[in-house]
Amino acid sequence: MVTVLVPGPLRGEAGGASRLTVTARGTVRAILDELAGSWPRLARRLRDERGELRRYVNVYVDGEDCRHVGGLDAPVKDGAEVQVIPSVAGG
């Protein structure tokens, strides 16, 4: 099992949960696919219509930015912690 940490701004899309547990593992893509099945509104906020990560969303697997270790194909081991962090813009 893998724990997905959901930030405050996205918790409404995940039924208010700050942590989600998924059984998928292997890749970030597999984790996001399972999230899409259970929490489709959350999934739409994370990936675009082509299934790619939205540019303002960062995903970390055990503290490592997935974009630096394979993107959606980044490995995710059983017991991993996946953290979703939307970019914050300001001026």
N, CA, C and O atoms as a MOPAC input file, in Angstrom:
PM7 MOZYME 1SCF
protein

 N      0.83500 1    -1.17900 1     0.00000 1
 C      0.00000 1     0.00000 1     0.00000 1
 C      0.88100 1     1.24400 1     0.00000 1
 O      2.01700 1     1.23000 1     0.47400 1
 N      0.32400 1     2.30900 1    -0.54300 1
 C      1.01600 1     3.58200 1    -0.66700 1
 C      0.13500 1     4.66200 1    -0.05500 1
 O     -1.08300 1     4.64700 1    -0.23600 1
 N      0.74000 1     5.59400 1     0.66400 1
 C      0.01300 1     6.71600 1     1.25000 1
 C      0.20500 1     7.94200 1     0.37400 1
 O      1.33100 1     8.30400 1     0.03100 1
 N     -0.89800 1     8.57700 1     0.01700 1
 C     -0.86000 1     9.80800 1    -0.76500 1
 C     -1.27700 1    10.93800 1     0.16800 1
 O     -2.37400 1    10.92200 1     0.72700 1
 N     -0.38700 1    11.92300 1     0.33100 1
 C     -0.67500 1    13.08300 1     1.17000 1
 C     -1.33700 1    14.14900 1     0.30500 1
 O     -0.79000 1    14.56200 1    -0.71700 1
 N     -2.51400 1    14.58600 1     0.72500 1
 C     -3.30400 1    15.54400 1    -0.04900 1
 C     -3.21100 1    16.90800 1     0.63500 1
 O     -3.53900 1    17.02700 1     1.81500 1
 N     -2.76800 1    17.94100 1    -0.09400 1
 C     -2.66400 1    19.26800 1     0.51200 1
 C     -4.03600 1    19.89500 1     0.74700 1
 O     -5.01700 1    19.52000 1     0.10500 1
 N     -4.09500 1    20.83900 1     1.65900 1
 C     -5.33900 1    21.50200 1     2.01900 1
 C     -6.17800 1    21.96900 1     0.84400 1
 O     -7.37900 1    21.70300 1     0.82100 1
 N     -5.58800 1    22.66400 1    -0.14600 1
 C     -6.40300 1    23.16700 1    -1.25400 1
 C     -7.08000 1    22.08400 1    -2.09600 1
 O     -8.03600 1    22.37500 1    -2.81300 1
 N     -6.60100 1    20.84500 1    -2.02000 1
 C     -7.17600 1    19.76900 1    -2.82900 1
 C     -8.01400 1    18.77900 1    -2.01500 1
 O     -8.58300 1    17.84500 1    -2.57900 1
 N     -8.09300 1    18.96900 1    -0.72800 1
 C     -8.81400 1    18.00600 1     0.11500 1
 C    -10.29800 1    17.93900 1    -0.19500 1
 O    -10.91300 1    16.88600 1    -0.02700 1
 N    -10.87900 1    19.02300 1    -0.63900 1
 C    -12.29400 1    19.00700 1    -1.01000 1
 C    -12.57000 1    18.04100 1    -2.14600 1
 O    -13.67200 1    17.50200 1    -2.25300 1
 N    -11.57700 1    17.82000 1    -2.99400 1
 C    -11.71300 1    16.88900 1    -4.12300 1
 C    -11.49500 1    15.43700 1    -3.68900 1
 O    -11.72400 1    14.50300 1    -4.45700 1
 N    -11.04600 1    15.27000 1    -2.43900 1
 C    -10.76300 1    13.92700 1    -1.91900 1
 C    -11.63300 1    13.62700 1    -0.70000 1
 O    -11.23000 1    12.88600 1     0.19600 1
 N    -12.83300 1    14.21400 1    -0.67900 1
 C    -13.74600 1    13.96300 1     0.42900 1
 C    -13.26000 1    14.51400 1     1.75500 1
 O    -13.69500 1    14.05600 1     2.81100 1
 N    -12.35700 1    15.49900 1     1.71700 1
 C    -11.84200 1    16.10900 1     2.93200 1
 C    -10.63900 1    15.40300 1     3.53200 1
 O    -10.09400 1    15.85400 1     4.54000 1
 N    -10.22200 1    14.30700 1     2.92900 1
 C     -9.11700 1    13.51800 1     3.48000 1
 C     -7.76100 1    14.19600 1     3.26900 1
 O     -7.50500 1    14.78300 1     2.21800 1
 N     -6.90700 1    14.10600 1     4.27400 1
 C     -5.54000 1    14.61500 1     4.14400 1
 C     -4.58300 1    13.50500 1     3.72200 1
 O     -3.48200 1    13.77300 1     3.24200 1
 N     -5.01000 1    12.26000 1     3.90400 1
 C     -4.21600 1    11.09200 1     3.52000 1
 C     -5.13200 1    10.09000 1     2.83200 1
 O     -6.23000 1     9.79800 1     3.30600 1
 N     -4.66500 1     9.58000 1     1.72300 1
 C     -5.39000 1     8.53100 1     1.00900 1
 C     -4.48700 1     7.31600 1     0.92300 1
 O     -3.27900 1     7.44900 1     0.72700 1
 N     -5.05600 1     6.15000 1     1.06600 1
 C     -4.29200 1     4.91800 1     0.93800 1
 C     -4.71600 1     4.21900 1    -0.34000 1
 O     -5.90300 1     3.99300 1    -0.57400 1
 N     -3.73500 1     3.87700 1    -1.16300 1
 C     -4.01200 1     3.16900 1    -2.41100 1
 C     -3.23200 1     1.86500 1    -2.42200 1
 O     -2.17300 1     1.75500 1    -1.80500 1
 N     -3.76300 1     0.88900 1    -3.12200 1
 C     -3.08800 1    -0.40600 1    -3.19900 1
 C     -2.13000 1    -0.47500 1    -4.36900 1
 O     -1.24100 1    -1.32500 1    -4.40300 1
 N     -2.31200 1     0.43300 1    -5.34400 1
 C     -1.42700 1     0.43900 1    -6.51600 1
 C     -0.01400 1     0.80200 1    -6.09000 1
 O      0.19700 1     1.51700 1    -5.11000 1
 N      0.92800 1     0.30300 1    -6.83400 1
 C      2.32800 1     0.66400 1    -6.66000 1
 C      3.01900 1     0.36000 1    -7.96800 1
 O      2.39300 1    -0.15300 1    -8.89500 1
 N      4.25800 1     0.65700 1    -8.05500 1
 C      4.99400 1     0.41900 1    -9.28600 1
 C      5.44100 1     1.72200 1    -9.90000 1
 O      6.63600 1     1.94600 1   -10.08900 1
 N      4.47000 1     2.60500 1   -10.22200 1
 C      4.81000 1     3.89900 1   -10.82000 1
 C      3.84700 1     4.97600 1   -10.32800 1
 O      2.76700 1     4.68300 1    -9.81500 1
 N      4.26300 1     6.22200 1   -10.49800 1
 C      3.37600 1     7.34400 1   -10.17900 1
 C      2.11000 1     7.23700 1   -11.02400 1
 O      1.01300 1     7.50400 1   -10.53300 1
 N      2.25100 1     6.85200 1   -12.27300 1
 C      1.08500 1     6.69300 1   -13.15300 1
 C      0.06800 1     5.71600 1   -12.55700 1
 O     -1.13100 1     5.99500 1   -12.57000 1
 N      0.52700 1     4.58900 1   -12.04100 1
 C     -0.37500 1     3.59900 1   -11.44200 1
 C     -1.09300 1     4.17000 1   -10.22300 1
 O     -2.27500 1     3.89700 1   -10.01000 1
 N     -0.38300 1     4.95700 1    -9.43000 1
 C     -0.99800 1     5.59100 1    -8.25600 1
 C     -2.08900 1     6.55900 1    -8.71000 1
 O     -3.20400 1     6.53500 1    -8.18800 1
 N     -1.76400 1     7.40500 1    -9.67900 1
 C     -2.73900 1     8.39000 1   -10.16300 1
 C     -3.91600 1     7.73000 1   -10.86500 1
 O     -5.03600 1     8.23600 1   -10.79900 1
 N     -3.68200 1     6.61300 1   -11.53300 1
 C     -4.78400 1     5.87800 1   -12.16400 1
 C     -5.76400 1     5.37000 1   -11.10500 1
 O     -6.97900 1     5.44800 1   -11.28800 1
 N     -5.23000 1     4.85000 1    -9.99700 1
 C     -6.12300 1     4.37700 1    -8.93800 1
 C     -6.86900 1     5.54900 1    -8.29900 1
 O     -8.05900 1     5.43700 1    -8.00300 1
 N     -6.18600 1     6.65700 1    -8.08900 1
 C     -6.86100 1     7.84200 1    -7.55000 1
 C     -8.01000 1     8.25700 1    -8.46600 1
 O     -9.08100 1     8.63500 1    -7.99100 1
 N     -7.78800 1     8.18600 1    -9.77600 1
 C     -8.81800 1     8.57800 1   -10.74800 1
 C    -10.06200 1     7.70900 1   -10.61100 1
 O    -11.17900 1     8.19100 1   -10.80000 1
 N     -9.87700 1     6.43900 1   -10.28600 1
 C    -11.02100 1     5.55000 1   -10.12700 1
 C    -11.83900 1     5.85200 1    -8.88600 1
 O    -13.06300 1     5.72000 1    -8.89700 1
 N    -11.16800 1     6.25900 1    -7.81300 1
 C    -11.85300 1     6.50600 1    -6.54500 1
 C    -12.20100 1     7.97000 1    -6.31100 1
 O    -13.22700 1     8.27900 1    -5.70600 1
 N    -11.34700 1     8.87000 1    -6.79100 1
 C    -11.52700 1    10.31000 1    -6.58800 1
 C    -11.31200 1    11.03100 1    -7.91300 1
 O    -10.29300 1    11.69900 1    -8.08700 1
 N    -12.25200 1    10.91000 1    -8.85000 1
 C    -12.07100 1    11.49100 1   -10.18900 1
 C    -11.89000 1    13.00600 1   -10.19400 1
 O    -11.15300 1    13.53700 1   -11.02500 1
 N    -12.54900 1    13.70200 1    -9.28200 1
 C    -12.38100 1    15.16600 1    -9.24200 1
 C    -10.95600 1    15.53600 1    -8.85600 1
 O    -10.39300 1    16.48900 1    -9.39400 1
 N    -10.37700 1    14.79200 1    -7.93300 1
 C     -8.97900 1    15.02800 1    -7.55500 1
 C     -8.07200 1    14.73900 1    -8.74100 1
 O     -7.15500 1    15.50700 1    -9.03100 1
 N     -8.32600 1    13.63900 1    -9.41700 1
 C     -7.49000 1    13.25300 1   -10.56000 1
 C     -7.48500 1    14.32300 1   -11.64300 1
 O     -6.44500 1    14.58700 1   -12.24600 1
 N     -8.63500 1    14.94000 1   -11.89600 1
 C     -8.70700 1    15.99800 1   -12.91500 1
 C     -7.90400 1    17.22600 1   -12.53000 1
 O     -7.47300 1    17.98200 1   -13.40100 1
 N     -7.70000 1    17.43300 1   -11.24900 1
 C     -6.89400 1    18.56700 1   -10.79000 1
 C     -5.39700 1    18.27000 1   -10.89800 1
 O     -4.57900 1    19.19000 1   -10.91300 1
 N     -5.04000 1    16.97500 1   -10.97400 1
 C     -3.63100 1    16.58700 1   -11.01700 1
 C     -3.10400 1    16.36800 1   -12.42500 1
 O     -1.94700 1    16.67300 1   -12.71400 1
 N     -3.96400 1    15.83300 1   -13.31500 1
 C     -3.52700 1    15.53100 1   -14.68200 1
 C     -4.41400 1    16.21700 1   -15.70400 1
 O     -5.59500 1    16.46700 1   -15.46400 1
 N     -3.81900 1    16.51300 1   -16.84500 1
 C     -4.58100 1    17.15400 1   -17.91700 1
 C     -5.30700 1    16.10800 1   -18.74800 1
 O     -5.26900 1    14.91800 1   -18.43500 1
 N     -5.97000 1    16.55900 1   -19.80900 1
 C     -6.77200 1    15.64700 1   -20.63400 1
 C     -5.93300 1    14.60900 1   -21.36800 1
 O     -6.47700 1    13.60600 1   -21.82800 1
 N     -4.63100 1    14.82000 1   -21.49100 1
 C     -3.72800 1    13.83100 1   -22.10500 1
 C     -3.17200 1    12.84800 1   -21.07600 1
 O     -2.46100 1    11.90600 1   -21.42800 1
 N     -3.50200 1    13.07600 1   -19.80100 1
 C     -3.02000 1    12.20100 1   -18.74700 1
 C     -1.67400 1    12.61200 1   -18.17800 1
 O     -1.10000 1    11.89600 1   -17.35800 1
 N     -1.16500 1    13.76200 1   -18.60700 1
 C      0.12200 1    14.26100 1   -18.10200 1
 C     -0.10600 1    15.08900 1   -16.83900 1
 O     -1.17700 1    15.66800 1   -16.65300 1
 N      0.91000 1    15.14100 1   -15.97200 1
 C      0.81800 1    15.99600 1   -14.79400 1
 C      0.62600 1    17.44100 1   -15.22100 1
 O      1.29000 1    17.92000 1   -16.14000 1
 N     -0.27100 1    18.11900 1   -14.56200 1
 C     -0.43100 1    19.54100 1   -14.83900 1
 C      0.85500 1    20.24900 1   -14.41600 1
 O      1.50100 1    19.85000 1   -13.44700 1
 N      1.21700 1    21.29200 1   -15.14200 1
 C      2.51700 1    21.92200 1   -14.89500 1
 C      2.61000 1    22.57100 1   -13.53200 1
 O      3.71300 1    22.78200 1   -13.02900 1
 N      1.48000 1    22.89500 1   -12.92000 1
 C      1.51100 1    23.52900 1   -11.60500 1
 C      1.39300 1    22.52700 1   -10.44900 1
 O      1.25600 1    22.92700 1    -9.29300 1
 N      1.44400 1    21.25500 1   -10.75500 1
 C      1.35400 1    20.22300 1    -9.73000 1
 C      2.70800 1    19.50800 1    -9.62500 1
 O      3.27200 1    19.06300 1   -10.62500 1
 N      3.20700 1    19.41100 1    -8.40500 1
 C      4.45200 1    18.67900 1    -8.14800 1
 C      4.10700 1    17.44000 1    -7.33800 1
 O      3.30100 1    17.49200 1    -6.41000 1
 N      4.72800 1    16.32600 1    -7.70300 1
 C      4.50800 1    15.07100 1    -6.99900 1
 C      5.85800 1    14.55100 1    -6.52100 1
 O      6.80600 1    14.42700 1    -7.29700 1
 N      5.92400 1    14.25100 1    -5.23700 1
 C      7.14900 1    13.75000 1    -4.62800 1
 C      6.91200 1    12.33000 1    -4.12600 1
 O      5.88800 1    12.03900 1    -3.50800 1
 N      7.86200 1    11.46200 1    -4.39500 1
 C      7.80700 1    10.08600 1    -3.90500 1
 C      8.92300 1     9.95000 1    -2.88200 1
 O     10.10400 1    10.03200 1    -3.22200 1
 N      8.54400 1     9.74300 1    -1.63800 1
 C      9.50900 1     9.68500 1    -0.53400 1
 C     10.49200 1    10.85000 1    -0.59300 1
 O     11.69600 1    10.67100 1    -0.41100 1
 N      9.96300 1    12.04600 1    -0.84900 1
 C     10.76200 1    13.26400 1    -0.84600 1
 C     11.47700 1    13.60000 1    -2.13500 1
 O     12.13100 1    14.64000 1    -2.21600 1
 N     11.37400 1    12.75000 1    -3.15100 1
 C     12.05500 1    12.96300 1    -4.43700 1
 C     11.04600 1    13.42800 1    -5.48500 1
 O     10.01600 1    12.78700 1    -5.69600 1
 N     11.35200 1    14.55100 1    -6.14000 1
 C     10.47700 1    15.08100 1    -7.18900 1
 C     10.37700 1    14.06700 1    -8.31600 1
 O     11.39300 1    13.70600 1    -8.91000 1
 N      9.18000 1    13.60500 1    -8.61900 1
 C      9.02100 1    12.54900 1    -9.63000 1
 C      9.50000 1    12.99900 1   -11.00000 1
 O      9.90900 1    12.16700 1   -11.80800 1
 N      9.45900 1    14.30100 1   -11.28000 1
 C      9.90200 1    14.78200 1   -12.59400 1
 C     11.39800 1    14.55800 1   -12.81100 1
 O     11.86600 1    14.53500 1   -13.94900 1
 N     12.13500 1    14.39500 1   -11.73700 1
 C     13.58300 1    14.17400 1   -11.84300 1
 C     13.95500 1    12.69000 1   -11.89300 1
 O     15.11500 1    12.34600 1   -12.12400 1
 N     12.98700 1    11.82800 1   -11.68000 1
 C     13.28700 1    10.38300 1   -11.64500 1
 C     12.30900 1     9.56800 1   -12.48900 1
 O     11.94000 1     8.45100 1   -12.12500 1
 N     11.89100 1    10.14400 1   -13.62400 1
 C     11.05200 1     9.37800 1   -14.53700 1
 C      9.65900 1     9.90900 1   -14.76500 1
 O      8.89600 1     9.31300 1   -15.52600 1
 N      9.29800 1    11.02100 1   -14.12600 1
 C      7.95900 1    11.57700 1   -14.33300 1
 C      6.87600 1    10.61100 1   -13.88700 1
 O      6.94000 1    10.06400 1   -12.78600 1
 N      5.89000 1    10.40300 1   -14.73400 1
 C      4.80400 1     9.48200 1   -14.39200 1
 C      5.28300 1     8.03900 1   -14.28700 1
 O      4.61000 1     7.20100 1   -13.68600 1
 N      6.44500 1     7.74700 1   -14.86900 1
 C      7.00200 1     6.39800 1   -14.77700 1
 C      7.98500 1     6.25200 1   -13.61800 1
 O      8.66500 1     5.23200 1   -13.50900 1
 N      8.06500 1     7.26200 1   -12.75500 1
 C      8.93000 1     7.18400 1   -11.57300 1
 C      8.48600 1     6.01000 1   -10.70700 1
 O      7.29000 1     5.79500 1   -10.51500 1
 N      9.44000 1     5.25500 1   -10.19000 1
 C      9.08300 1     4.08500 1    -9.38300 1
 C      8.48500 1     4.45700 1    -8.02600 1
 O      8.88800 1     5.43000 1    -7.38800 1
 N      7.50900 1     3.64800 1    -7.60800 1
 C      6.87400 1     3.80200 1    -6.30100 1
 C      6.83500 1     2.42300 1    -5.65700 1
 O      6.17800 1     1.50900 1    -6.15600 1
 N      7.54200 1     2.28500 1    -4.54800 1
 C      7.59200 1     0.99900 1    -3.83900 1
 C      6.45700 1     0.89000 1    -2.83000 1
 O      5.88300 1     1.89200 1    -2.40300 1
 N      6.14900 1    -0.33500 1    -2.46300 1
 C      5.16500 1    -0.58600 1    -1.42600 1
 C      5.61000 1     0.13900 1    -0.15600 1
 O      6.78300 1     0.07700 1     0.21400 1
 N      4.70000 1     0.81200 1     0.50000 1
 C      5.00700 1     1.54200 1     1.71800 1
 C      5.47500 1     2.97100 1     1.48100 1
 O      5.75700 1     3.69300 1     2.43700 1
 N      5.56000 1     3.38500 1     0.23600 1
 C      6.03300 1     4.72600 1    -0.08500 1
 C      5.00800 1     5.77700 1     0.32600 1
 O      3.82600 1     5.49200 1     0.52000 1
 N      5.51200 1     7.00300 1     0.45100 1
 C      4.66400 1     8.14700 1     0.72300 1
 C      4.74900 1     9.07300 1    -0.48100 1
 O      5.83400 1     9.51400 1    -0.86200 1
 N      3.60100 1     9.36200 1    -1.07500 1
 C      3.53100 1    10.22300 1    -2.25200 1
 C      2.88200 1    11.52700 1    -1.81300 1
 O      1.77300 1    11.53400 1    -1.27800 1
 N      3.58100 1    12.62300 1    -2.04400 1
 C      3.07600 1    13.92500 1    -1.63000 1
 C      2.74600 1    14.75500 1    -2.86200 1
 O      3.56300 1    14.88100 1    -3.77400 1
 N      1.54800 1    15.31600 1    -2.88200 1
 C      1.09700 1    16.17500 1    -3.98700 1
 C      1.17700 1    17.60900 1    -3.49500 1
 O      0.63700 1    17.95000 1    -2.44300 1
 N      1.86600 1    18.45600 1    -4.27800 1
 C      2.02100 1    19.85500 1    -3.89700 1
 C      1.69300 1    20.73800 1    -5.09600 1
 O      2.44700 1    20.76700 1    -6.06900 1
 N      0.57200 1    21.45900 1    -5.03400 1
 C      0.28600 1    22.39800 1    -6.11000 1
 C      1.19200 1    23.62200 1    -5.96800 1
 O      1.46800 1    24.06800 1    -4.85500 1
 N      1.64700 1    24.15600 1    -7.08600 1
 C      2.47500 1    25.35800 1    -7.05800 1
 C      1.64400 1    26.52200 1    -6.53800 1
 O      0.43300 1    26.58500 1    -6.74600 1
 N      2.31500 1    27.43200 1    -5.86400 1
 C      1.66300 1    28.61600 1    -5.34900 1
 C      2.19900 1    29.81400 1    -6.11900 1
 O      3.40800 1    30.03900 1    -6.17600 1
 N      1.30200 1    30.56600 1    -6.70100 1
 C      1.70600 1    31.74900 1    -7.45300 1
 C      1.34800 1    32.98800 1    -6.64500 1
 O      0.38000 1    33.00200 1    -5.88400 1
 N      2.12300 1    33.98300 1    -6.82500 1
 C      1.84500 1    35.22200 1    -6.11200 1
 C      2.51900 1    36.38000 1    -6.80700 1
 O      3.28200 1    36.19600 1    -7.75500 1
 N      2.24200 1    37.53700 1    -6.34200 1
 C      2.84500 1    38.67700 1    -7.00700 1
 C      3.13200 1    39.78600 1    -6.06100 1
 O      3.64600 1    40.82800 1    -6.46800 1

